[in-house]
Amino acid sequence: MKVLGVTCSSSTALVTLVDAGVVVPSPVERIDVSALHEASEELEATIDEITRALRRVGPDRVILLLPEQSPRYRRTYQEIAPRATLETLVRLASVRAGIPIEVMARRTVRSRLGLPLSGDLASHVATKIPTPAGHYWSAGRNVAGLAALAGEASS
């Protein structure tokens, strides 16, 4: 089963594809979007772009990784709204494409993969994925890979 892990920033969705417990090459590693908070008209174009990327990758399942939850990660609405919007658009594009999607907390990733609760999730990537894969690895594709592995583990 091909599982696509996705983590978002305010302007980018970083994706990592896993198949049979291994990170595999994907024709898409990141999806850049416009300033979603500035023009509502961009929403439909962004869904279309994400849908095209999903079709190119062809996952059987999508796992959307939620951000870290901790007092040290407090943000303002202006900082979190674009990310939340992009996450919602990833969810909608997946539903429209008929691809099952699960929204997964980092705590769930840790639990399913037997990772420690201490430290941020990225600090534990090498225990499950020893070799970085492709571009943008440390920008977030690494934790997207963990999410994909956790999604595969729950199948």
C-alpha positions as CSV (number, residue, x, y, z in Angstrom):
1,M,0.0,0.0,0.0
2,K,1.4,3.4,-1.0
3,V,0.9,5.9,1.8
4,L,1.6,9.6,1.3
5,G,2.6,11.6,4.4
6,V,1.9,15.3,4.2
7,T,3.0,18.2,6.5
8,C,2.1,21.8,5.8
9,S,3.6,25.2,6.4
10,S,1.8,28.4,5.6
11,S,2.8,28.2,1.9
12,T,4.0,24.7,1.2
13,A,2.8,21.1,1.6
14,L,5.8,18.7,1.9
15,V,5.1,15.1,0.9
16,T,6.8,11.8,1.4
17,L,5.7,8.5,-0.2
18,V,6.1,5.2,1.6
19,D,5.5,1.7,0.2
20,A,6.0,-1.5,2.3
21,G,7.8,0.4,5.1
22,V,10.3,2.1,2.8
23,V,10.4,5.7,1.5
24,V,10.2,5.6,-2.2
25,P,10.9,8.2,-4.9
26,S,7.9,10.3,-5.8
27,P,7.3,12.7,-8.7
28,V,6.2,15.3,-6.2
29,E,8.1,16.3,-3.1
30,R,6.5,19.6,-2.3
31,I,3.5,21.7,-3.4
32,D,4.0,25.4,-3.2
33,V,0.9,27.6,-3.0
34,S,0.0,31.3,-3.3
35,A,-0.7,33.5,-0.3
36,L,-4.0,31.8,0.7
37,H,-4.8,34.4,3.3
38,E,-4.7,37.2,0.7
39,A,-7.1,36.1,-2.0
40,S,-10.1,33.8,-1.6
41,E,-10.0,33.1,-5.3
42,E,-6.8,31.2,-4.8
43,L,-8.5,28.5,-2.8
44,E,-10.0,26.7,-5.8
45,A,-6.7,26.9,-7.8
46,T,-4.9,25.5,-4.8
47,I,-7.3,22.5,-4.5
48,D,-6.7,21.9,-8.2
49,E,-2.9,22.0,-7.8
50,I,-3.1,19.6,-4.8
51,T,-5.4,17.3,-6.8
52,R,-3.0,17.2,-9.7
53,A,-0.1,16.3,-7.4
54,L,-2.2,13.5,-5.8
55,R,-2.9,12.1,-9.2
56,R,0.8,12.2,-10.2
57,V,1.8,10.4,-7.0
58,G,-1.1,7.9,-6.9
59,P,-1.2,7.1,-3.2
60,D,-3.7,4.6,-1.7
61,R,-4.0,6.7,1.4
62,V,-2.9,10.1,2.7
63,I,-1.8,10.9,6.2
64,L,-1.9,14.6,7.1
65,L,0.4,15.3,10.0
66,L,-0.7,18.0,12.5
67,P,1.8,20.5,14.0
68,E,3.6,20.0,17.3
69,Q,1.4,20.7,20.3
70,S,3.4,22.3,23.1
71,P,3.4,25.6,25.0
72,R,6.6,26.6,23.2
73,Y,4.9,26.5,19.8
74,R,2.3,29.2,20.5
75,R,1.3,31.2,17.4
76,T,-1.0,34.0,16.5
77,Y,-4.0,33.6,14.3
78,Q,-2.2,35.3,11.4
79,E,0.6,32.8,11.7
80,I,-1.6,29.6,11.9
81,A,-4.5,30.5,9.6
82,P,-2.6,29.9,6.3
83,R,-1.3,26.5,7.5
84,A,-4.8,25.5,8.7
85,T,-6.2,26.6,5.4
86,L,-3.7,24.6,3.4
87,E,-4.3,21.5,5.6
88,T,-8.0,21.8,4.9
89,L,-7.4,22.1,1.2
90,V,-5.2,18.9,1.3
91,R,-8.1,17.2,3.0
92,L,-10.7,18.4,0.5
93,A,-8.5,17.5,-2.5
94,S,-8.0,14.0,-1.1
95,V,-11.7,13.5,-0.6
96,R,-12.5,14.8,-4.1
97,A,-9.8,12.5,-5.5
98,G,-11.4,9.5,-3.6
99,I,-8.3,8.9,-1.6
100,P,-8.8,8.0,2.1
101,I,-7.2,10.6,4.4
102,E,-6.4,10.5,8.1
103,V,-5.4,13.5,10.1
104,M,-2.8,12.4,12.5
105,A,-1.4,14.0,15.7
106,R,2.3,13.7,16.3
107,R,1.6,11.8,19.5
108,T,-0.2,9.2,17.5
109,V,2.8,8.9,15.1
110,R,5.1,8.4,18.2
111,S,2.8,5.8,19.6
112,R,2.4,3.7,16.4
113,L,6.1,3.8,15.7
114,G,7.3,3.3,19.3
115,L,9.1,6.6,19.4
116,P,9.9,8.5,22.6
117,L,7.7,11.3,23.8
118,S,10.7,13.6,24.5
119,G,12.1,15.9,21.9
120,D,10.4,17.1,18.7
121,L,9.3,14.5,16.2
122,A,12.1,15.4,13.8
123,S,14.7,14.4,16.3
124,H,13.6,10.8,16.0
125,V,13.4,10.4,12.2
126,A,16.8,8.7,11.9
127,T,15.6,5.8,14.1
128,K,13.0,4.8,11.5
129,I,14.3,6.3,8.3
130,P,18.2,6.3,8.6
131,T,18.9,7.8,5.2
132,P,17.4,11.1,4.0
133,A,15.5,10.8,0.8
134,G,15.2,13.4,-1.9
135,H,15.0,17.2,-1.6
136,Y,13.5,19.2,1.3
137,W,14.1,16.4,3.7
138,S,15.0,18.5,6.8
139,A,12.4,21.1,5.8
140,G,9.6,18.6,6.7
141,R,9.6,15.7,4.4
142,N,11.3,13.7,7.1
143,V,8.4,14.0,9.5
144,A,5.9,13.5,6.7
145,G,7.8,10.2,6.1
146,L,7.2,9.2,9.7
147,A,3.5,10.1,9.4
148,A,3.3,7.8,6.3
149,L,5.0,5.0,8.1
150,A,2.5,5.4,11.0
151,G,-0.3,5.4,8.6
152,E,0.9,2.2,7.0
153,A,1.3,0.7,10.4
154,S,-2.4,1.3,11.1
155,S,-3.6,-0.4,7.9
